Amino acid sequence: MIAHPGVAVTNIVSNGMGTGMKGRIVGAMLTLFAQSDDRGAWPLLYAATSPQVHGGGYYGPDGMAEIKGTPVEVETEAARAGSGNWQAALGGSPRD
């Protein structure tokens, strides 16, 4: 099972970009579109503790583009692209 937090507002922006103009702009944008650091932990806690979770599942926020929201099982990029695409990416079928 795999879980991801979506986009969470943490101190990574101020530590990574500093407190200059660029860091302040990115920080302001994140507060508008991202979720709190506490909410970012929810999908990971859900995956670790929920009886509804199963092996092989992928869990994250249910909002637009999985940026924020309530934890749910979400699809991987490969699943969204359609079955069989992983075979093409590997250069053939699993029997080749």
Steps between C-alpha positions, in 0.01 A plus 500: 500500500614852421373834630576860408416823685393714207635853535544617858616836630813435703821689566660339196429814295658742744792264559547429130420834339573727788290789626568729202239606245498165316451303822223731619315475166520122491401480868195720437395287201533183705279634777228559239516165324665248733398343829652535845784278610262320737259425216792386286567225752145363476545276192809341654322440831196367313714255305674386817191455719177460301346154477379598149857512368631202304841394377588645162274804554602859430362766736492878492270803521171490306509861377583637157830357376538335843640826637282505811198328646379203698708180475371242251636233271616672180615374162862495394610681184544162328144400584368833367692456176335165434593138536786373292694827483758368743568220252571750224726696734700182563527430128263207467276263684586322825546178302767640265 
